Amino acid sequence: MKQYQFSDVLYLNRRNAIQVENKEKEDIGTIEKSDISGCEKGSVVSFIAHNGSPIKIGIKKRNIKSLLVATYVIKTEEKTYFLKDKPGNSLLYFCVVGNIDGQDIRIEENWSSDIEVKIDQIHIATIKVNELTFKTTILIEDNIYESSILFAITILMYFMHKTYKNESEFIENILFD
């Protein structure tokens, strides 16, 4: 497996970009705030590999019917994809499912609070978060390339997980305080 890391920030804005590094500490790409039409303001992030084009992900604007189940919009230069919170599971833990170019994808939190990415039920990546140092480490299969959509989705789903955690905490405080 290949290893990548980045240092998270408390609040990502348009002026600060996050550099993603490989195991040798070489910059391989940048994470930035972005926009996608029809997505919630402030929820969109993009990854731009040094040898690729931007891939964006954001949370589609919600209404009363879709309040508890988020839809994630993934936008490349050529295509738009949609992933969704898995109903039922998403009330208990972060679990997103969908299809990317004919491959079933599942991104879910495990018992260790790491995020696992599976393609056609095969584990391809793990996102490990160190909340004390703000260092995020990504372990990903050797056959997933830095300019691929699967690589970008893996990197960017960390930020969707962060949004999910903030919203879950907010709802929990309303219900149990």
VEXZAFI-597808 format. One record per atom (N, C-alpha, C): residue in one letter; x negated, y, z negated. Coordinates in pm, whole numbers, plus 50000, padded with zeros to 5 digits. Each point is the difference from the previous one (the first is absolute). Layout:
<recs>
AXYZ ...
</recs>
This chain:
<recs>
M499164988150000 M500845011950000 M499135012450000 K500515010450070 K499325012950000 K500545008249884 Q499185009249953 Q500395008449887 Q499905014750039 Y501035007549959 Y500055014550022 Y500445006549870 Q499695012849987 Q500455007249881 Q500195014750031 F500815006249915 F500165014550004 F500335004749860 S499705012749976 S500325006349872 S501295007750018 D500994996449922 D501315006550008 D499925013649930 V501005008250026 V500145012949934 V501375000349933 L500145008549899 L501285001049932 L501095004850094 Y499665009850084 Y500995005550092 Y499335002050135 L500454992650099 L499465001350135 L500745011350071 N499245009850051 N500635010750077 N499255001850131 R500415009550079 R499445001850134 R498545004649998 R499545005349889 R498635005049995 R498994989549955 N500464989549938 N499044989849957 N500294986850071 A499004995150067 A500104987050069 A499214989849918 I500414987550010 I499324989249928 I499204991950102 Q498734998249971 Q499134992250088 Q500054985349959 V500174991450098 V499984985449977 V498614995250040 E499374992249911 E498644995150024 E499994984850005 N499054994750075 N499794985549999 N499064996449885 K499664987349989 K499174995249890 K498635006949996 E499515004150118 E498695006650011 E500095015149976 K501165004749954 K500275014149972 K500005008950125 E500294994150117 E500115007650123 E501475004150019 D500245012750036 D501365004750026 D500544992950124 I501214994649988 I500614993250116 I501305006850042 G500495009249917 G501245006750034 G500455009549891 T501125006950030 T500505010449911 T501504998249976 I500415002149875 I501415000049961 I500385014649975 E501125004350060 E500455013849985 E501515000549984 K500485010949943 K501445002949999 K500435002750143 S501234996650035 S500465001950137 S501515002449999 D500604999950119 D501445001550015 D500514990450106 I501204994949978 I500754992450101 I501425005449994 S500545003750114 S501375005050005 S500964989449945 G500895004049910 G500974990849942 G499534993149873 C498785003249956 C499474994149876 C500035010249887 E500044994849877 E500035008649882 E498765008749996 K500225012549970 K498895009549991 K499044995549890 G498734999950031 G498984996249901 G499744985149991 S500754991850074 S499824985549989 S499134994250112 V499585008350095 V499314994850118 V498485001549986 V499294989150027 V498545000050004 V499544993650130 S498805003650042 S499454994150122 S498604994849974 F499624990150080 F498634994949998 F499455001550140 I498835005950009 I499345001750128 I498644993349990 A499864988550067 A498704993350007 A499105008350090 H498694999949973 H499085008050081 H500014996050146 N500414987750028 N500044995550139 N501434997350047 G500975006749937 G501404997450035 G500865012349996 S501284997950024 S500965011049997 S500784999549869 P500665011049961 P500715000349872 P501174990249994 I500144993749886 I501154991549971 I500625005949874 K501305003250007 K500705006749891 K501034990649939 I500245002149871 I501074992649932 I500695009749904 G501344998949994 G500775008549910 G501314993349963 I500685005849904 I501294994849955 I501115007750071 K500864992550069 K501115006050072 K500935006949900 K500535011650041 K500935007249913 K501134990849959 R500355000549871 R501014991049946 R501315007349974 N501074991950000 N501315005149963 N500534991249886 I501225001749963 I500574992449888 I499914984950025 K500294995750123 K499994985550031 K498604994149995 S498995007950032 S498644994650007 S499115005049886 L500625004649893 L499245005949890 L499054990049934 L500454987749981 L499184990149930 L499124991750092 V500235000450129 V499204992150094 V499375009550102 A498705002249984 A499295009350088 A499694993450135 T500005008150105 T499554995850132 T498725007750029 Y498984992750040 Y498695005950030 Y499845000950151 V499665011950047 V499805002550143 V498504999950026 I499584991650095 I498594999350040 I499935005050143 K499185010150022 K499955006350131 K498584999850054 T499854994450120 T498745000550073 T500245009050121 E498995001750082 E500195008250121 E500994993550095 E500064986650002 E500854993050096 E501334995149943 K500014995849873 K501174993149944 K500395005449863 T501244996649964 T500495002649865 T500524986849944 Y499614997049876 Y500434987749933 Y500745003949872 F500804990649950 F500725002349875 F499804988149908 L499685002849875 L499944990049894 L501005004449894 K500474990549919 K500995003449897 K499654993449868 D500445006749892 D499944993449870 D500864987650008 K499564989149941 K500794987849999 K501075001549892 P501295000250040 P501075002049902 P499914989649887 G500275004349880 G499924991049886 G498605000249941 N499014996050079 N498614999949951 N499545014049963 S500365009850084 S499485013549980 S500515006549872 L501054994549940 L500455005149871 L499074995649888 L499294989050022 L499114994449897 L498535003250025 Y499594999950125 Y498615002750035 Y499925004250147 F498885005850037 F499795005050136 F499934988250097 C500925000050097 C500044989350100 C500585005750129 V499175000450104 V500395005750129 V499854989350106 V500984998950089 V499974990050106 V500355006350135 G499594993250106 G500335004750134 G499284991950105 N499965005650121 N499384993150111 N499165010050080 I498764996350024 I499085008250079 I499534991750118 D500395003950119 D499594993150123 D500224984949993 G501184996049952 G500354985849996 G499454992349882 Q499335006849909 Q499464993449881 Q500755005049876 D500474990649918 D500675003849876 D498965005049902 I500295011349939 I499085005949902 I500735001149866 R499284997349893 R500535001249864 R498915006349914 I500365010849935 I499075007249913 I500655000349863 E499334994049902 E500634999249868 E498995000749888 E500525004849888 E499205001049879 E499944986149936 N498824996049950 N499894987149931 N500005002249849 W499844989249923 W500075000949854 W498865008349942 S498915001750074 S498865007949953 S500125014750041 S501135003650059 S500265013550052 S499155003550121 D499394989950063 D499335002050128 D501074999250108 I499695005250118 I500934999450112 I499454990150101 E500824990350037 E499584989750096 E500725002350132 V499264998050109 V500575001350134 V499944986350065 K501164995550051 K500094987050065 K500585001750140 I499404993350096 I500494999750138 I500404985650029 D501274997950040 D500524986650024 D499654990549885 Q500185004849878 Q499794992849874 Q498544996649972 I499065006150074 I498564997949976 I499445012649936 H499384998449885 H499445011349925 H498825005750079 I500085013150036 I498935006250077 I499265011149926 A500625005349893 A499355011249931 A500525001549858 T499155005949915 T500365003449863 T499525014149971 I500885008049942 I499665013649959 I499904999849848 K498825003649948 K499775000349856 K499805014549957 V500745004049899 V499965013849952 V499385000349862 N499025008949982 N499435002449868 N500535013549954 E500984999749911 E500675012349957 E499125009049915 L498924994749944 L499105008249919 L499055008250087 T499484993950106 T499015006850085 T500615005850128 F501274996950027 F500695004250123 F499384993550125 K499174989849980 K499414992850115 K500994989250045 T500254999750128 T500864989950059 T499144991450092 T500064986949980 T499224990650079 T500944991650083 I499634998050126 I500804991950091 I499154988650051 L500474987949977 L499374988050054 L500874995350115 I499404998650118 I500804996950119 I499264989750085 E500764991350064 E499424989450083 E499095005850108 D498974992650035 D499005004350098 D500595002750138 N501104993450035 N500575001650135 N500955012050012 I500155008049896 I500815012250005 I499035011850020 Y500155006850113 Y499055010550036 Y500475013749951 E499045008849975 E500265013249943 E500915008750085 S500044997850129 S500855008050087 S501374993650023 S500284988649935 S501274992950021 S501115005849914 I501224997650045 I501165004649924 I500114992749865 L499634987349994 L500074992549874 L499045005749896 F498835004450044 F499045006249910 F500605012949944 A500525008550088 A500575012849958 A501194998049906 I500884990550032 I501154997249913 I499524995849862 T499004991349995 T499464995449872 T499495011849918 I499225008650062 I499455011749930 I501135009249952 L500945003050089 L501035010049971 L501094995049906 M500224986949994 M501054994949910 M499655002449853 Y498735002249972 Y499625003849865 Y500765012649958 F500115009750093 F500665012749969 F501514998249990 M500574990750076 M501434997249988 M500274993249866 H499084991449957 H500104993449870 H499945010449888 K499145009750015 K499875010749902 K501315007949989 T500615003050115 T501295007050000 T501064991449933 Y500034987050033 Y500954990649938 Y499845000149848 K498764999549952 K499754999849855 K500515012949934 N499755011350064 N500475012849944 N501525000549993 E500674995450107 E501465000050003 E500564990149898 S499404988349988 S500454989849904 S499885005249858 E498895006749972 E499785005649868 E501045010749968 F500305008450099 F501005010549984 F501374993949970 I500414990050077 I501294993449980 I500064993049864 E498894993449964 E499934993149872 E500165009949884 N499375011650012 N500125010349895 N501435005149988 I500695001550112 I501405004449997 I500884989549933 L499794987450035 L500864989349950 L499744996549855 F498735000749955 F499674994549869 F499565010349897 D500055012750035 D499645010349901 D501205006849942 
</recs>
